[in-house]
Amino acid sequence: MARRRGFFAEVQHQAKLSEQRQRAAQRQHDQAVRQATAAQRAAERAQLAAERASEQDRKRLEREAAQAYAAARVAEAEDKTADLHARLAELDGLLAATLAVDDFVDLESLRVVAQHPPFHRPELQYPLPPPAPLAQPPLPVKREPEAAKGLFGRKQKQEQAAAAAEEQYAADYWAWKAISDALPAQRAAVQAQYEEAERKRQAELAAAVERYKQESAEREREAAEQNEALDQLIAGLAYGTVDAVQEYISVVLANSVYPEWLTVSHSADFEPSDAELKLRVIVPGPEIVPGAKHYKYVKASDEIAPAAATQKETKDRYALLVNNIALRSIHEVFEADRRSLIQSISLELGTETISPATGQPIYVPFVAVAASREEFEKLDLSAVVPLATLEHLGAAVSKNPHGLTPITAGGVRRAR
């Protein structure tokens, strides 16, 4: 059974997928912003003109608005056509796209360093502010009695005022004393509450630090394990072990950049006795090829409609995709294998789809080819016709991949 992607290949594959998704999302966002901005400006201009226009002008403005709308829809159709042509160019250029790229993967670039996030509870690192001190209230001051007024009973009034002042002072004193006597207990309670809150903070800090240390240690352990596995891969590749060769080829092919909407998967088995790599490639079905050649605005129905490509154009484009990916996969493996551990490649390429006859999942092989390194490296892939090259290599090639016509593998010759 063919070997699936290993750990490092999966890491590379997921990284490429993430980059592709980010680029696609950014393109969609930028296009939406441009369209929304243009529509907003057009609406603002139309609103301003309508507010200023007379009744006679309004009819003219309505005609101009209709013309502007039609022009915007035509521009929208042109944008869709440009996107379509860009996709078709990517489909047609799958082989050329890899020729300018060095497919060798420096395994040292996969070495990792544990990345630690900031401590998640920084507020616990600072002591709580101490409580404000409970101040001692000032001693009460005895109020001097007011001087008695009038000619009669002055002495008695003076004595009464003095007695009232003494009574008020006594009340103030005992109130002060009660407050003062309660202060030590209140201060102790406030201090105890503060100390309890501080103890709780320190306990939470200790727990958070311990958790952070454990998580950091786990990240360090995972990084160390990954680097240890990488060391084993590098050492195994130096000796040409089967697992190391297969893992490295998986990394190389996972590193191959296809358009984000085009999923190509590889699996491989290495046979050290004859240094041959058996490579299986799965490509999308014929539906990956757009059925349109451009878009146009139909004013009568207010629709942007596709102009259908001919059946021959669609069939030829899918066949080119199949042949390009077959040659590209062989090229990437040979170019990445600088130590020439692999001397020949036996490739089978096909698609997994639903049978139109049975409705059941099926695998349909489109290409089977065997190529030696010596023979393949003589090719100038920048100047070839892919189908002719595969035939030159003695490949069995489907006569109609778009129609899900499988190959008959009996005619495939061994790599020379």
C-alpha positions in Angstrom: 0.0 0.0 0.0 1.3 3.5 -0.9 2.6 5.5 2.0 0.7 8.6 3.1 2.2 11.9 4.3 4.3 11.7 7.4 4.6 14.3 10.1 6.9 16.7 8.4 5.1 16.4 5.1 1.8 17.2 6.9 3.4 20.2 8.6 4.5 21.5 5.2 1.2 20.7 3.6 -0.8 22.5 6.2 1.5 25.5 6.1 1.0 25.8 2.3 -2.8 25.4 2.7 -2.8 28.2 5.3 -0.8 30.5 3.1 -3.1 29.8 0.1 -6.3 30.4 2.1 -4.9 33.7 3.4 -4.1 34.9 -0.1 -7.5 33.8 -1.4 -9.3 35.5 1.4 -7.3 38.7 1.0 -8.0 38.8 -2.8 -11.7 38.3 -2.1 -11.7 41.0 0.5 -9.8 43.5 -1.7 -12.2 42.9 -4.6 -15.3 43.3 -2.3 -13.9 46.5 -0.9 -13.3 47.9 -4.4 -16.8 47.0 -5.6 -18.4 48.4 -2.5 -16.4 51.6 -2.6 -17.3 52.1 -6.3 -21.0 51.5 -5.7 -21.0 53.8 -2.7 -19.4 56.6 -4.6 -21.8 56.1 -7.5 -24.8 56.2 -5.2 -23.6 59.3 -3.5 -23.1 61.1 -6.8 -26.5 60.0 -8.0 -28.2 61.2 -4.8 -26.4 64.5 -4.9 -27.4 65.0 -8.5 -31.0 64.1 -7.9 -31.3 66.5 -5.0 -30.0 69.3 -7.2 -31.9 68.4 -10.4 -35.1 69.8 -11.8 -37.9 67.6 -13.0 -36.6 67.9 -16.5 -33.1 66.9 -15.4 -34.3 63.9 -13.5 -35.3 62.0 -16.6 -31.8 62.7 -18.0 -30.3 61.5 -14.8 -32.3 58.4 -14.8 -31.0 57.6 -18.2 -27.5 58.3 -17.1 -28.0 56.2 -14.0 -29.3 53.3 -16.2 -26.2 53.6 -18.4 -23.9 53.7 -15.4 -25.6 50.6 -14.0 -25.1 48.8 -17.3 -21.5 49.9 -17.4 -21.0 48.6 -13.9 -22.5 45.3 -14.8 -20.3 45.1 -17.9 -17.3 45.8 -15.7 -18.4 43.1 -13.3 -18.6 40.6 -16.2 -15.1 41.7 -17.2 -13.8 41.2 -13.7 -15.3 37.7 -13.7 -13.7 37.0 -17.1 -10.3 38.2 -15.8 -10.6 35.9 -12.8 -11.6 33.0 -15.1 -8.7 33.7 -17.5 -6.3 33.8 -14.5 -7.6 30.4 -13.4 -7.3 28.9 -16.9 -3.7 30.3 -17.1 -2.9 28.6 -13.8 -4.4 25.3 -15.1 -2.4 25.5 -18.3 0.8 26.5 -16.6 1.1 23.8 -13.9 4.3 22.3 -15.4 5.9 25.7 -16.2 5.2 27.0 -12.7 7.5 24.4 -11.1 10.4 24.8 -13.5 11.5 28.1 -12.1 11.5 26.7 -8.5 14.2 24.7 -6.8 12.3 21.8 -5.4 15.0 20.8 -3.0 13.9 21.0 0.6 16.6 21.9 3.2 15.4 19.8 6.1 17.2 22.0 8.6 14.6 24.7 7.7 12.0 22.4 9.4 13.8 22.7 12.8 11.6 24.4 15.3 12.0 26.5 18.5 9.3 26.4 21.1 7.2 29.6 20.9 5.9 30.6 24.3 3.0 33.1 24.6 3.1 35.9 27.2 2.1 34.9 30.7 -1.6 34.8 30.7 -2.2 36.4 34.2 0.2 39.3 34.4 -2.1 41.2 36.8 -1.2 38.6 39.5 2.4 39.5 39.4 2.0 42.8 41.3 1.2 42.9 45.1 -2.2 44.4 46.0 -1.9 48.0 47.2 -2.1 48.2 51.1 -5.3 49.6 52.6 -5.5 53.2 53.5 -4.8 53.6 57.2 -7.7 54.3 59.6 -6.7 57.7 61.1 -7.1 58.4 64.8 -9.9 60.9 65.3 -8.8 64.2 67.0 -9.7 64.7 70.6 -12.8 66.7 71.1 -12.4 70.3 72.1 -14.4 71.7 75.0 -16.5 74.6 73.8 -16.4 77.7 75.9 -19.9 78.7 77.0 -21.3 81.9 75.4 -21.5 84.9 77.7 -24.9 85.4 79.2 -26.8 88.4 78.0 -29.3 90.6 79.8 -29.3 92.3 83.2 -31.4 89.8 85.1 -30.4 86.2 85.9 -27.0 86.5 84.2 -25.3 84.4 86.8 -27.8 81.6 86.5 -27.7 81.7 82.7 -23.9 81.6 82.8 -23.9 78.5 85.0 -26.5 76.8 82.8 -24.4 77.6 79.7 -21.3 76.2 81.4 -23.1 73.1 82.5 -24.4 72.6 78.9 -20.8 73.0 77.5 -19.5 70.4 80.0 -22.3 68.0 79.1 -21.6 68.4 75.4 -17.9 67.9 76.0 -18.5 64.8 78.0 -20.7 63.4 75.2 -18.1 64.3 72.6 -15.4 62.7 74.6 -17.2 59.4 75.2 -18.1 59.2 71.5 -14.4 59.9 70.6 -13.3 57.2 73.1 -15.7 54.7 71.7 -14.4 55.3 68.2 -10.8 55.2 69.4 -11.4 52.0 71.3 -12.9 50.4 68.2 -10.0 51.4 65.9 -7.6 48.6 66.8 -10.2 45.9 66.0 -11.2 47.7 62.8 -7.5 48.1 61.8 -6.9 44.4 62.5 -10.0 43.4 60.4 -8.9 45.6 57.5 -5.3 44.2 57.7 -6.6 40.7 57.9 -8.9 41.2 54.9 -5.9 42.7 53.0 -3.6 39.8 54.0 -6.3 37.3 52.9 -6.6 38.9 49.6 -2.9 39.1 49.2 -2.6 35.4 50.2 -5.2 34.5 47.6 -3.4 36.5 44.9 -0.1 34.8 45.7 -1.8 31.4 45.6 -3.5 32.2 42.3 -0.1 33.5 41.0 1.7 30.3 42.1 -1.0 28.1 40.4 -0.9 30.2 37.2 2.9 30.2 37.1 2.9 26.4 37.6 0.4 26.0 34.9 2.4 28.2 32.6 5.6 26.3 33.4 3.9 23.0 32.6 2.5 24.3 29.3 5.9 25.8 28.4 7.6 22.5 29.3 5.1 20.7 27.1 5.8 23.1 24.2 9.6 22.5 24.8 9.0 18.8 24.9 7.0 18.8 21.6 9.7 20.9 19.9 12.4 18.6 21.2 10.6 15.6 20.0 10.0 17.2 16.6 13.7 18.1 16.3 14.7 14.7 17.4 12.5 13.2 14.7 14.0 15.6 12.3 17.5 14.5 13.3 16.5 10.9 12.7 15.1 11.8 9.3 18.3 13.6 8.3 20.4 10.7 9.5 18.2 8.2 7.8 18.3 10.1 4.6 22.1 10.1 4.8 22.0 6.3 4.8 19.2 6.1 2.3 16.8 4.2 4.5 13.3 3.5 3.1 11.3 5.4 5.7 13.6 8.5 5.4 13.5 8.6 1.6 9.7 8.2 1.6 9.3 10.9 4.3 11.6 13.3 2.4 9.7 12.8 -0.8 6.4 13.4 1.0 7.9 16.7 2.3 9.0 17.7 -1.2 5.6 17.0 -2.7 3.7 18.6 0.2 5.9 21.6 -0.4 4.8 21.8 -4.1 2.5 24.9 -4.5 -0.6 24.3 -6.5 -3.5 26.8 -6.7 -5.6 26.8 -3.5 -8.6 25.5 -5.4 -6.7 22.6 -7.0 -6.0 19.7 -4.6 -3.3 17.2 -5.7 -2.3 14.4 -3.4 0.7 12.0 -3.6 1.7 8.8 -2.0 4.9 6.9 -2.5 6.8 3.7 -1.8 10.6 3.4 -2.2 12.2 0.1 -3.3 15.9 0.3 -2.3 16.8 -2.9 -4.2 16.5 -1.1 -7.5 16.3 2.5 -6.2 12.8 2.9 -7.7 10.1 5.1 -6.3 6.5 4.0 -6.9 4.5 7.2 -7.0 0.7 7.5 -7.0 -0.9 10.9 -7.8 -4.6 11.8 -7.3 -5.9 14.8 -9.2 -9.3 16.4 -9.2 -11.9 15.2 -11.6 -12.9 16.9 -14.9 -15.2 19.3 -13.0 -12.1 21.3 -12.0 -11.9 22.7 -15.5 -14.3 25.7 -15.9 -17.0 25.2 -18.5 -16.9 28.9 -19.6 -14.4 30.8 -21.7 -15.6 34.3 -20.7 -18.6 36.1 -19.1 -20.9 38.7 -20.6 -23.6 41.0 -19.3 -27.1 40.2 -20.7 -29.0 43.5 -20.4 -32.4 42.0 -21.2 -32.3 39.6 -18.2 -29.9 41.7 -16.1 -27.7 38.6 -15.7 -24.0 38.0 -16.1 -23.9 34.8 -18.1 -21.0 32.5 -19.0 -20.2 31.9 -22.6 -19.6 28.2 -22.8 -16.3 26.7 -23.9 -16.4 24.1 -26.6 -16.4 20.5 -25.6 -13.0 20.1 -27.3 -11.5 23.0 -25.4 -12.6 21.6 -22.1 -11.4 18.0 -22.9 -8.1 19.3 -24.1 -7.6 21.5 -21.1 -8.2 18.6 -18.7 -6.0 16.3 -20.6 -3.2 19.0 -20.4 -3.7 19.3 -16.7 -3.4 15.5 -16.3 -0.2 15.3 -18.4 1.3 18.4 -16.8 0.9 17.1 -13.3 2.4 13.7 -14.2 5.5 15.3 -15.6 5.7 17.9 -12.8 5.6 15.2 -10.1 8.4 13.3 -11.6 10.5 16.4 -12.2 10.0 17.6 -8.6 11.1 14.3 -7.1 14.2 14.0 -9.3 15.2 17.6 -8.8 14.7 17.5 -5.0 16.8 14.2 -4.7 20.2 15.8 -4.9 21.9 12.6 -3.7 20.4 10.6 -6.5 19.0 8.0 -4.1 16.1 7.5 -6.5 17.2 6.2 -9.9 13.8 5.6 -11.5 10.2 6.5 -10.9 7.1 4.5 -11.7 4.1 6.8 -11.6 0.4 6.2 -11.8 -1.9 9.2 -11.9 -5.7 9.2 -11.8 -8.7 10.6 -10.1 -11.2 9.5 -7.5 -14.7 10.4 -8.5 -18.3 9.1 -8.7 -19.1 6.7 -11.5 -21.8 8.3 -13.7 -23.0 4.7 -14.5 -23.3 3.3 -10.9 -23.2 6.4 -8.7 -20.5 4.7 -6.6 -17.0 6.0 -5.8 -14.4 4.8 -8.3 -10.7 5.3 -9.1 -9.9 6.0 -12.7 -6.2 5.8 -13.8 -5.2 8.3 -16.5 -1.4 7.9 -16.8 1.1 5.2 -16.1 4.7 5.9 -16.8 8.2 4.7 -15.8 11.2 7.0 -16.2 14.8 6.6 -15.2 16.7 9.6 -13.8 19.2 9.5 -16.7 16.5 9.5 -19.3 14.3 12.1 -17.7 17.1 14.6 -17.0 17.8 14.8 -20.7 14.4 16.4 -21.3 13.9 20.2 -21.6 10.5 20.5 -20.0 10.3 24.2 -20.8 9.9 23.3 -24.5 8.0 20.0 -24.6 4.5 19.0 -25.5 3.5 17.0 -22.4 1.5 14.3 -24.2 4.4 13.8 -26.7 6.8 13.6 -23.8 4.8 11.0 -22.0 4.5 9.0 -25.2 8.3 9.3 -25.7 8.7 7.8 -22.2 6.5 4.9 -23.2 3.6 5.9 -21.0 0.1 4.6 -21.1 -2.1 7.7 -21.4 -5.9 7.9 -21.3 -7.4 8.8 -24.7 -10.1 10.8 -22.9 -9.5 11.7 -19.3 -12.4 14.2 -19.3 -14.7 11.3 -20.2 -13.2 9.2 -17.4 -11.7 6.8 -19.8 -9.1 4.7 -18.0 -5.8 3.5 -19.3 -4.8 0.0 -20.1 -1.5 -0.4 -18.3 -0.2 -3.3 -20.3 1.7 -1.1 -22.7 3.9 0.6 -20.1 7.5 -0.2 -20.5 10.0 -0.3 -17.6 12.3 2.6 -17.0 15.5 2.3 -18.9 
